[in-house]
């Protein structure tokens, strides 16, 4: 895929800096997620192909807000594929450091990835591999055992076509989820494979923020390495602050490092940036966890309910909704989530949730919340 940029320079130097920063973040994310060639707009003009794409970013300053407009167009014919205009407040620091700015960059990339599947009916091998990875990521966040297996098959095919650390990172991440979600797999073998994939991915694409974010999550959960994970997640955020999974990984590491307020700040930023796409159930659940460790239980319940509604087969929301119902002494509500969780985990018992330190309820344990194991 070839991408060129069409400059609409801002006469104000600070406005032009904001425009160029947004443009750079969009192109950074694209290069991390897809195999794209960034072309000089002048040299490409005489040899444009029908599938070539042009990015146009414009910034208009008005008072205390920055109005940013992003547009994707076909190079030939200038057919508009997608555009979005947003006004961002700049009262509390530089606009380019805000979550709204990073969300616009993220949304712009997701819009092009969605359009790309319609444009390239017969993609080249590398684009085909990228599309397989995109399909796999969508299936990962459906959270079911079947969708995880299907995602792994898609990623294996992608890697055969064009080996990339990104594909290996996703394979490690989904295995970590299989272990945490207690899917019917060999836990030790799956955990070993997950860490192998994560390490290989880091060796291959250490400057890819998505690789770093996915690997950080794997190493934190399966290797119990919160400080190492935090360092890798910090690198991911520094490389690409428009990557919600980077903020999510940093948030989880902060929970394990005893920094609940920072964890919640990072989680809410991740949710604001990427909380409108396929990752929303995952990011909502991350905000539930950080709300638990900051003792905001009503907010934790709201986030857990949202995650559960969007992804009924995702087990962590059920676990925390059950724990929160027990904390409130709501027997009826607790029984409802207990029964749902038993469908997912036939051997589940409430005493295990409360007492078993190997059961995946780390945020609950770190919050210091005390529950009566005889509640059920």
Order of alpha helices (4+ residues) and beta strands (2+ residues): beta-alpha-beta-alpha-beta-beta-beta-alpha-alpha-alpha-alpha-alpha-alpha-alpha-alpha-alpha-alpha-alpha-alpha-alpha-alpha-alpha
